[in-house]
C-alpha cells in the first residue's frame, strides 16, 4: 500500500514540499518548450507610391513597320512571295516581266554607241578642216557647220545617256523589294496576273518592331504625358509600357484620343489584345499594398502585418485609388511594413508565421 504525504515525517516536510514544487516547475517548462506551429506566408512591403485613379481601356499590339507595296510600273507578274515569307530589307517580294523594256534599253545602248562614233568622226573632221584652213583650202562656212554638228552630237550623247539612266532606274522598279525586314502578311496579286501602276502586290509587316495603340477618354488625356509609365495586362500577366505618342486630336464620333506605348519585354505578338490602366485623376503620394494583401470580410477590409517576431497582426484598413496590382490603404500602416500577400486567408491575429521567399 502506498504511503500518502501525511506519512512523511514532520521534520522532512519542508524538503518534500520543495521537491514537489521543483517537479511542477519542470512540468510547466517542458510544456512551454513544445514546438510552436507556424503558418507559411509570402510577404511584401507596403510602399509609398505615386498613384492616380485609373480606368481600364483596351489596346492592341501593332507593328511599327507595316506597308502595302505597290507596283511602280505596269506588267505581268512572274513572281510573288508566299504569305509568311521572311525577308530582309532589299529582298525581292514580287517580280514583273521586264522583257519588252530590256529590249528598249538595248536600243538606247546601241544609239549611245552610234552617237559616240559620230562624235569621234566629227572631231577628226574638225582637226582636218582646221589644218586646211591654215592653207586656205577650206571655207569658214564648212568649219562652222562642223562645229555645229559637233555641238549637236554632244547634246545627243547627253540625251541618250540620260535615257539609259532612266532605263536602268525603270528596270529596277520591275522588281518590288522589301523596304525593311519583315514577313509577308498578304498577297493581293498572283503570278500571271496583270498589275497596274499603284496597285498593291503584297503586304509586309515587321514582327520585331512592335508598339501598343489604345484610345483613351478625355479625362485620361489631360493626365497623360510623353514618357509616362502605364500598367499593361496581357493574359493575366502584368507589364509596364512607356507612352511614346499622344495624338491631341480626338475622334469626332467616339471622342477618344489615341496614344501609343513602347514595350521592352519579349513575347508580344502583333494583333494581341491587352488592357491598359490609364489615369482619370491627379497623381498623389499614398501608402499602397498589393491587391492580394486585402482580406475581405463582412466586418470590413483588413490586412495582416508581420512583426519582428514573425507574429501576425490584423490591421483594419480603408481602400482608396487602385492602379495595376497596387491599391491605396489607409490605417495603421506605414511604408516598409511586411504585409502578407499569400497565405493570409486562414491566419488569425497572434499566429506565428514562417515567411517564404517564393509563391506558395
C-alpha beads as a LAMMPS data file, in Angstrom:
LAMMPS data file: protein, C-alpha beads

360 atoms
359 bonds

1 atom types
1 bond types

-500.0 500.0 xlo xhi
-500.0 500.0 ylo yhi
-500.0 500.0 zlo zhi

Masses

1 110.0

Atoms # bond

1 1 1 0.000 0.000 0.000
2 1 1 1.396 3.367 -0.965
3 1 1 2.032 5.917 1.621
4 1 1 0.382 9.352 1.410
5 1 1 2.163 12.553 2.042
6 1 1 0.670 12.542 5.546
7 1 1 3.034 9.693 6.408
8 1 1 6.068 11.874 5.746
9 1 1 7.747 12.750 8.993
10 1 1 7.186 16.320 10.077
11 1 1 10.878 17.014 10.160
12 1 1 11.175 16.090 6.487
13 1 1 8.075 18.017 5.294
14 1 1 9.892 21.190 4.040
15 1 1 12.198 19.070 1.881
16 1 1 9.261 17.171 0.379
17 1 1 7.363 20.379 -0.455
18 1 1 10.441 21.790 -2.201
19 1 1 10.714 18.591 -4.273
20 1 1 7.051 18.845 -5.344
21 1 1 7.449 22.487 -6.388
22 1 1 10.536 21.586 -8.467
23 1 1 8.633 18.804 -10.269
24 1 1 5.698 21.115 -11.030
25 1 1 8.011 23.830 -12.370
26 1 1 9.823 21.367 -14.646
27 1 1 6.449 20.063 -15.956
28 1 1 5.266 23.588 -16.871
29 1 1 8.624 24.440 -18.518
30 1 1 8.565 21.227 -20.578
31 1 1 5.040 22.033 -21.755
32 1 1 6.105 25.532 -22.902
33 1 1 9.008 24.070 -24.890
34 1 1 6.743 22.112 -27.248
35 1 1 7.326 23.185 -30.933
36 1 1 5.094 26.098 -31.940
37 1 1 3.013 25.536 -35.070
38 1 1 3.705 28.083 -37.839
39 1 1 1.763 29.103 -40.941
40 1 1 3.726 29.602 -44.182
41 1 1 3.131 33.016 -45.809
42 1 1 4.581 35.218 -48.521
43 1 1 5.018 38.877 -47.673
44 1 1 5.822 42.128 -49.421
45 1 1 6.430 45.602 -48.093
46 1 1 3.875 48.371 -48.006
47 1 1 5.235 51.191 -50.142
48 1 1 4.895 54.884 -50.698
49 1 1 3.610 55.122 -54.268
50 1 1 2.654 57.871 -56.697
51 1 1 -0.810 56.754 -57.828
52 1 1 -3.891 58.120 -59.522
53 1 1 -7.404 56.733 -60.025
54 1 1 -7.454 54.736 -63.241
55 1 1 -9.780 53.238 -65.810
56 1 1 -9.082 50.150 -67.919
57 1 1 -9.046 50.693 -71.680
58 1 1 -8.454 48.107 -74.418
59 1 1 -5.316 48.237 -76.547
60 1 1 -3.880 46.348 -79.491
61 1 1 -0.320 45.307 -80.253
62 1 1 0.652 46.512 -83.727
63 1 1 3.798 46.609 -85.832
64 1 1 5.524 49.968 -86.096
65 1 1 6.609 48.983 -89.612
66 1 1 3.749 47.930 -91.872
67 1 1 3.452 48.638 -95.582
68 1 1 1.454 47.786 -98.672
69 1 1 3.946 47.502 -101.526
70 1 1 2.556 48.878 -104.797
71 1 1 3.838 48.438 -108.356
72 1 1 5.620 51.454 -109.857
73 1 1 5.349 50.043 -113.385
74 1 1 2.629 48.037 -115.109
75 1 1 3.107 44.488 -116.334
76 1 1 2.530 40.779 -115.854
77 1 1 3.683 39.303 -112.559
78 1 1 6.127 36.404 -112.849
79 1 1 6.851 36.062 -109.114
80 1 1 5.022 36.918 -105.870
81 1 1 6.330 35.932 -102.409
82 1 1 4.182 33.498 -100.417
83 1 1 2.387 34.557 -97.248
84 1 1 4.670 34.023 -94.248
85 1 1 7.872 34.536 -96.230
86 1 1 10.531 36.173 -94.062
87 1 1 12.506 38.781 -95.995
88 1 1 15.370 41.159 -95.341
89 1 1 15.474 44.760 -96.434
90 1 1 16.129 44.862 -100.186
91 1 1 14.944 41.311 -100.875
92 1 1 12.574 40.750 -103.805
93 1 1 8.919 40.179 -102.876
94 1 1 7.477 40.431 -106.418
95 1 1 8.869 40.494 -109.971
96 1 1 7.162 41.977 -113.057
97 1 1 8.033 40.715 -116.537
98 1 1 10.580 43.202 -117.948
99 1 1 11.382 41.524 -121.291
100 1 1 9.992 44.302 -123.508
101 1 1 11.632 47.069 -121.527
102 1 1 15.021 45.335 -121.664
103 1 1 14.756 45.363 -125.485
104 1 1 14.085 49.087 -125.390
105 1 1 17.061 49.574 -123.121
106 1 1 19.252 47.690 -125.613
107 1 1 18.069 50.061 -128.358
108 1 1 19.177 53.074 -126.351
109 1 1 22.533 51.406 -125.649
110 1 1 23.026 50.908 -129.387
111 1 1 22.110 54.553 -130.037
112 1 1 24.724 55.574 -127.494
113 1 1 27.459 53.717 -129.365
114 1 1 26.291 55.250 -132.654
115 1 1 26.427 58.798 -131.304
116 1 1 29.819 58.178 -129.717
117 1 1 31.164 57.046 -133.128
118 1 1 29.576 60.036 -134.875
119 1 1 31.091 62.470 -132.386
120 1 1 34.518 60.886 -132.856
121 1 1 34.230 61.288 -136.651
122 1 1 33.194 64.954 -136.372
123 1 1 36.106 65.719 -134.081
124 1 1 38.514 64.213 -136.626
125 1 1 36.867 66.239 -139.399
126 1 1 37.323 69.413 -137.414
127 1 1 41.019 68.708 -136.960
128 1 1 41.431 68.095 -140.681
129 1 1 39.465 71.208 -141.740
130 1 1 41.407 73.356 -139.299
131 1 1 44.623 72.184 -140.957
132 1 1 43.169 73.001 -144.394
133 1 1 42.056 76.426 -143.180
134 1 1 45.677 77.236 -142.415
135 1 1 46.464 76.552 -146.066
136 1 1 43.355 78.471 -147.237
137 1 1 41.853 75.235 -148.612
138 1 1 38.609 75.332 -146.592
139 1 1 35.910 77.882 -146.064
140 1 1 34.730 79.335 -142.755
141 1 1 31.212 78.085 -143.544
142 1 1 32.405 74.491 -143.618
143 1 1 34.165 74.930 -140.278
144 1 1 31.080 76.490 -138.712
145 1 1 28.929 73.609 -139.959
146 1 1 31.296 71.017 -138.477
147 1 1 31.360 72.903 -135.178
148 1 1 27.562 72.888 -135.133
149 1 1 27.480 69.167 -135.896
150 1 1 29.848 68.567 -133.011
151 1 1 27.652 70.501 -130.565
152 1 1 24.570 68.647 -131.777
153 1 1 26.355 65.291 -131.389
154 1 1 27.457 66.178 -127.856
155 1 1 23.882 67.111 -126.964
156 1 1 22.533 63.897 -128.465
157 1 1 25.096 61.950 -126.481
158 1 1 23.981 63.583 -123.218
159 1 1 20.335 62.893 -124.096
160 1 1 20.951 59.216 -124.835
161 1 1 22.968 58.781 -121.621
162 1 1 20.025 60.253 -119.699
163 1 1 17.679 57.793 -121.436
164 1 1 19.937 54.908 -120.437
165 1 1 19.868 56.086 -116.809
166 1 1 16.067 56.213 -116.986
167 1 1 16.075 52.684 -118.427
168 1 1 18.258 51.402 -115.601
169 1 1 16.098 53.089 -112.961
170 1 1 12.879 51.831 -114.571
171 1 1 14.194 48.280 -114.896
172 1 1 14.983 48.285 -111.164
173 1 1 11.298 49.021 -110.500
174 1 1 10.216 45.819 -112.232
175 1 1 11.433 44.126 -109.028
176 1 1 9.412 45.106 -105.940
177 1 1 11.740 44.985 -102.938
178 1 1 11.151 44.962 -99.179
179 1 1 11.801 48.406 -97.641
180 1 1 12.543 46.807 -94.239
181 1 1 12.991 43.414 -92.580
182 1 1 9.645 41.698 -92.179
183 1 1 7.136 38.998 -93.002
184 1 1 4.740 38.878 -95.954
185 1 1 1.253 39.001 -94.401
186 1 1 -0.919 39.142 -97.549
187 1 1 -0.746 38.638 -101.334
188 1 1 -3.017 40.937 -103.321
189 1 1 -1.901 39.521 -106.696
190 1 1 -0.742 36.141 -108.009
191 1 1 1.782 35.020 -110.633
192 1 1 0.465 35.583 -114.127
193 1 1 -1.887 38.400 -113.162
194 1 1 -1.564 41.901 -114.570
195 1 1 -0.661 44.624 -112.111
196 1 1 -1.149 48.294 -112.817
197 1 1 0.817 51.260 -111.540
198 1 1 -0.096 51.857 -107.892
199 1 1 -1.801 48.506 -107.363
200 1 1 -0.741 46.509 -104.290
201 1 1 1.368 43.403 -104.745
202 1 1 1.937 42.251 -101.124
203 1 1 1.587 43.498 -97.569
204 1 1 4.647 43.477 -95.327
205 1 1 4.937 43.715 -91.539
206 1 1 7.892 43.717 -89.156
207 1 1 7.055 41.459 -86.164
208 1 1 10.074 42.652 -84.180
209 1 1 9.201 46.358 -84.125
210 1 1 6.033 46.462 -82.029
211 1 1 4.041 49.018 -80.069
212 1 1 0.646 49.211 -78.408
213 1 1 -2.083 51.526 -79.647
214 1 1 -5.021 52.488 -77.441
215 1 1 -7.755 55.108 -77.353
216 1 1 -8.444 56.879 -74.081
217 1 1 -11.196 59.234 -72.813
218 1 1 -10.685 62.956 -72.281
219 1 1 -10.292 62.502 -68.502
220 1 1 -7.260 60.325 -69.142
221 1 1 -5.920 62.504 -71.935
222 1 1 -5.462 65.553 -69.697
223 1 1 -3.474 63.494 -67.171
224 1 1 -1.062 61.804 -69.594
225 1 1 2.382 62.928 -70.699
226 1 1 5.039 61.539 -73.035
227 1 1 7.324 59.030 -71.200
228 1 1 4.664 58.265 -68.546
229 1 1 4.610 54.597 -67.498
230 1 1 1.328 52.713 -67.626
231 1 1 0.394 49.249 -66.386
232 1 1 -0.476 46.754 -69.147
233 1 1 -2.265 43.426 -68.594
234 1 1 -1.836 40.575 -71.067
235 1 1 -3.223 37.073 -70.485
236 1 1 -3.193 37.508 -66.725
237 1 1 0.345 38.911 -66.685
238 1 1 1.282 42.499 -65.905
239 1 1 3.842 44.652 -67.724
240 1 1 4.938 48.255 -67.952
241 1 1 4.698 50.405 -71.079
242 1 1 6.100 53.874 -71.794
243 1 1 3.969 56.401 -73.682
244 1 1 5.776 57.311 -76.907
245 1 1 2.995 59.107 -78.798
246 1 1 -0.037 61.177 -77.825
247 1 1 -2.381 62.366 -80.568
248 1 1 -4.068 65.516 -79.185
249 1 1 -6.980 65.376 -81.648
250 1 1 -9.971 63.267 -80.674
251 1 1 -12.176 61.180 -82.919
252 1 1 -15.388 63.058 -83.793
253 1 1 -17.634 60.012 -83.320
254 1 1 -16.050 58.283 -80.302
255 1 1 -14.488 61.368 -78.639
256 1 1 -11.457 59.216 -77.800
257 1 1 -7.794 60.123 -78.160
258 1 1 -5.054 57.869 -79.489
259 1 1 -1.925 57.024 -77.517
260 1 1 0.913 54.630 -78.296
261 1 1 3.206 52.804 -75.904
262 1 1 6.609 51.175 -76.237
263 1 1 7.186 47.791 -74.594
264 1 1 10.573 46.271 -73.877
265 1 1 9.505 42.790 -72.739
266 1 1 9.528 39.823 -75.110
267 1 1 6.665 37.544 -76.067
268 1 1 4.497 40.166 -77.746
269 1 1 2.666 39.345 -80.975
270 1 1 1.127 41.789 -83.416
271 1 1 -2.649 41.637 -83.100
272 1 1 -2.735 40.759 -79.386
273 1 1 -5.422 42.455 -77.293
274 1 1 -4.326 43.964 -73.968
275 1 1 -5.839 46.138 -71.261
276 1 1 -4.198 49.317 -70.028
277 1 1 -4.624 51.199 -66.741
278 1 1 -4.937 54.889 -67.620
279 1 1 -5.287 57.660 -65.020
280 1 1 -8.517 59.649 -64.798
281 1 1 -7.358 61.911 -61.969
282 1 1 -4.318 63.606 -60.490
283 1 1 -1.387 61.573 -59.164
284 1 1 -0.618 61.765 -55.445
285 1 1 1.571 60.044 -52.846
286 1 1 -0.193 57.218 -50.989
287 1 1 0.636 54.142 -48.925
288 1 1 -0.104 51.177 -51.189
289 1 1 -0.085 47.410 -50.905
290 1 1 -0.673 44.662 -53.431
291 1 1 -4.330 43.833 -54.057
292 1 1 -3.707 40.230 -52.928
293 1 1 -2.985 41.507 -49.397
294 1 1 -6.590 42.511 -48.779
295 1 1 -8.691 40.240 -46.582
296 1 1 -12.347 40.891 -47.347
297 1 1 -14.896 40.060 -44.648
298 1 1 -18.431 41.191 -43.771
299 1 1 -16.980 43.164 -40.903
300 1 1 -14.673 45.126 -43.210
301 1 1 -11.343 45.042 -45.008
302 1 1 -8.088 44.214 -43.295
303 1 1 -4.511 43.122 -43.920
304 1 1 -2.096 41.044 -41.873
305 1 1 1.186 42.664 -40.864
306 1 1 4.112 40.526 -39.667
307 1 1 6.120 41.974 -36.804
308 1 1 9.784 41.356 -35.958
309 1 1 8.889 38.206 -34.012
310 1 1 7.051 36.709 -37.006
311 1 1 3.693 37.216 -35.301
312 1 1 0.679 38.129 -37.458
313 1 1 -1.108 41.362 -36.586
314 1 1 -4.507 42.154 -38.072
315 1 1 -4.828 45.759 -39.247
316 1 1 -8.148 47.191 -40.386
317 1 1 -7.783 49.429 -43.441
318 1 1 -9.791 51.567 -45.810
319 1 1 -9.003 51.259 -49.507
320 1 1 -8.630 54.107 -51.971
321 1 1 -7.375 54.503 -55.520
322 1 1 -6.031 51.466 -57.340
323 1 1 -3.553 51.158 -60.182
324 1 1 -2.481 47.825 -61.603
325 1 1 -1.561 45.440 -58.812
326 1 1 -1.333 48.221 -56.189
327 1 1 -4.125 49.745 -54.118
328 1 1 -4.113 52.591 -51.621
329 1 1 -4.780 51.725 -47.970
330 1 1 -5.457 53.989 -45.005
331 1 1 -4.969 52.787 -41.445
332 1 1 -2.203 51.816 -39.068
333 1 1 0.143 51.040 -41.983
334 1 1 3.415 52.696 -42.905
335 1 1 5.910 52.234 -45.720
336 1 1 8.196 49.247 -45.097
337 1 1 5.701 47.194 -43.081
338 1 1 5.732 43.493 -44.024
339 1 1 2.291 42.668 -45.374
340 1 1 1.039 39.145 -46.143
341 1 1 0.043 38.602 -49.796
342 1 1 -0.144 34.783 -49.801
343 1 1 -1.385 32.543 -47.005
344 1 1 -3.413 35.148 -45.153
345 1 1 -6.785 33.524 -45.759
346 1 1 -6.534 31.251 -42.693
347 1 1 -4.423 33.482 -40.454
348 1 1 -5.613 34.611 -37.066
349 1 1 -4.278 37.541 -35.048
350 1 1 -1.317 36.433 -32.944
351 1 1 -0.487 33.451 -35.165
352 1 1 3.174 32.548 -35.555
353 1 1 4.199 32.513 -39.260
354 1 1 7.032 31.230 -41.401
355 1 1 7.942 33.708 -44.139
356 1 1 8.602 32.071 -47.507
357 1 1 10.743 33.634 -50.187
358 1 1 8.583 32.439 -53.108
359 1 1 4.957 31.988 -54.017
360 1 1 3.093 29.270 -52.124

Bonds

1 1 1 2
2 1 2 3
3 1 3 4
4 1 4 5
5 1 5 6
6 1 6 7
7 1 7 8
8 1 8 9
9 1 9 10
10 1 10 11
11 1 11 12
12 1 12 13
13 1 13 14
14 1 14 15
15 1 15 16
16 1 16 17
17 1 17 18
18 1 18 19
19 1 19 20
20 1 20 21
21 1 21 22
22 1 22 23
23 1 23 24
24 1 24 25
25 1 25 26
26 1 26 27
27 1 27 28
28 1 28 29
29 1 29 30
30 1 30 31
31 1 31 32
32 1 32 33
33 1 33 34
34 1 34 35
35 1 35 36
36 1 36 37
37 1 37 38
38 1 38 39
39 1 39 40
40 1 40 41
41 1 41 42
42 1 42 43
43 1 43 44
44 1 44 45
45 1 45 46
46 1 46 47
47 1 47 48
48 1 48 49
49 1 49 50
50 1 50 51
51 1 51 52
52 1 52 53
53 1 53 54
54 1 54 55
55 1 55 56
56 1 56 57
57 1 57 58
58 1 58 59
59 1 59 60
60 1 60 61
61 1 61 62
62 1 62 63
63 1 63 64
64 1 64 65
65 1 65 66
66 1 66 67
67 1 67 68
68 1 68 69
69 1 69 70
70 1 70 71
71 1 71 72
72 1 72 73
73 1 73 74
74 1 74 75
75 1 75 76
76 1 76 77
77 1 77 78
78 1 78 79
79 1 79 80
80 1 80 81
81 1 81 82
82 1 82 83
83 1 83 84
84 1 84 85
85 1 85 86
86 1 86 87
87 1 87 88
88 1 88 89
89 1 89 90
90 1 90 91
91 1 91 92
92 1 92 93
93 1 93 94
94 1 94 95
95 1 95 96
96 1 96 97
97 1 97 98
98 1 98 99
99 1 99 100
100 1 100 101
101 1 101 102
102 1 102 103
103 1 103 104
104 1 104 105
105 1 105 106
106 1 106 107
107 1 107 108
108 1 108 109
109 1 109 110
110 1 110 111
111 1 111 112
112 1 112 113
113 1 113 114
114 1 114 115
115 1 115 116
116 1 116 117
117 1 117 118
118 1 118 119
119 1 119 120
120 1 120 121
121 1 121 122
122 1 122 123
123 1 123 124
124 1 124 125
125 1 125 126
126 1 126 127
127 1 127 128
128 1 128 129
129 1 129 130
130 1 130 131
131 1 131 132
132 1 132 133
133 1 133 134
134 1 134 135
135 1 135 136
136 1 136 137
137 1 137 138
138 1 138 139
139 1 139 140
140 1 140 141
141 1 141 142
142 1 142 143
143 1 143 144
144 1 144 145
145 1 145 146
146 1 146 147
147 1 147 148
148 1 148 149
149 1 149 150
150 1 150 151
151 1 151 152
152 1 152 153
153 1 153 154
154 1 154 155
155 1 155 156
156 1 156 157
157 1 157 158
158 1 158 159
159 1 159 160
160 1 160 161
161 1 161 162
162 1 162 163
163 1 163 164
164 1 164 165
165 1 165 166
166 1 166 167
167 1 167 168
168 1 168 169
169 1 169 170
170 1 170 171
171 1 171 172
172 1 172 173
173 1 173 174
174 1 174 175
175 1 175 176
176 1 176 177
177 1 177 178
178 1 178 179
179 1 179 180
180 1 180 181
181 1 181 182
182 1 182 183
183 1 183 184
184 1 184 185
185 1 185 186
186 1 186 187
187 1 187 188
188 1 188 189
189 1 189 190
190 1 190 191
191 1 191 192
192 1 192 193
193 1 193 194
194 1 194 195
195 1 195 196
196 1 196 197
197 1 197 198
198 1 198 199
199 1 199 200
200 1 200 201
201 1 201 202
202 1 202 203
203 1 203 204
204 1 204 205
205 1 205 206
206 1 206 207
207 1 207 208
208 1 208 209
209 1 209 210
210 1 210 211
211 1 211 212
212 1 212 213
213 1 213 214
214 1 214 215
215 1 215 216
216 1 216 217
217 1 217 218
218 1 218 219
219 1 219 220
220 1 220 221
221 1 221 222
222 1 222 223
223 1 223 224
224 1 224 225
225 1 225 226
226 1 226 227
227 1 227 228
228 1 228 229
229 1 229 230
230 1 230 231
231 1 231 232
232 1 232 233
233 1 233 234
234 1 234 235
235 1 235 236
236 1 236 237
237 1 237 238
238 1 238 239
239 1 239 240
240 1 240 241
241 1 241 242
242 1 242 243
243 1 243 244
244 1 244 245
245 1 245 246
246 1 246 247
247 1 247 248
248 1 248 249
249 1 249 250
250 1 250 251
251 1 251 252
252 1 252 253
253 1 253 254
254 1 254 255
255 1 255 256
256 1 256 257
257 1 257 258
258 1 258 259
259 1 259 260
260 1 260 261
261 1 261 262
262 1 262 263
263 1 263 264
264 1 264 265
265 1 265 266
266 1 266 267
267 1 267 268
268 1 268 269
269 1 269 270
270 1 270 271
271 1 271 272
272 1 272 273
273 1 273 274
274 1 274 275
275 1 275 276
276 1 276 277
277 1 277 278
278 1 278 279
279 1 279 280
280 1 280 281
281 1 281 282
282 1 282 283
283 1 283 284
284 1 284 285
285 1 285 286
286 1 286 287
287 1 287 288
288 1 288 289
289 1 289 290
290 1 290 291
291 1 291 292
292 1 292 293
293 1 293 294
294 1 294 295
295 1 295 296
296 1 296 297
297 1 297 298
298 1 298 299
299 1 299 300
300 1 300 301
301 1 301 302
302 1 302 303
303 1 303 304
304 1 304 305
305 1 305 306
306 1 306 307
307 1 307 308
308 1 308 309
309 1 309 310
310 1 310 311
311 1 311 312
312 1 312 313
313 1 313 314
314 1 314 315
315 1 315 316
316 1 316 317
317 1 317 318
318 1 318 319
319 1 319 320
320 1 320 321
321 1 321 322
322 1 322 323
323 1 323 324
324 1 324 325
325 1 325 326
326 1 326 327
327 1 327 328
328 1 328 329
329 1 329 330
330 1 330 331
331 1 331 332
332 1 332 333
333 1 333 334
334 1 334 335
335 1 335 336
336 1 336 337
337 1 337 338
338 1 338 339
339 1 339 340
340 1 340 341
341 1 341 342
342 1 342 343
343 1 343 344
344 1 344 345
345 1 345 346
346 1 346 347
347 1 347 348
348 1 348 349
349 1 349 350
350 1 350 351
351 1 351 352
352 1 352 353
353 1 353 354
354 1 354 355
355 1 355 356
356 1 356 357
357 1 357 358
358 1 358 359
359 1 359 360
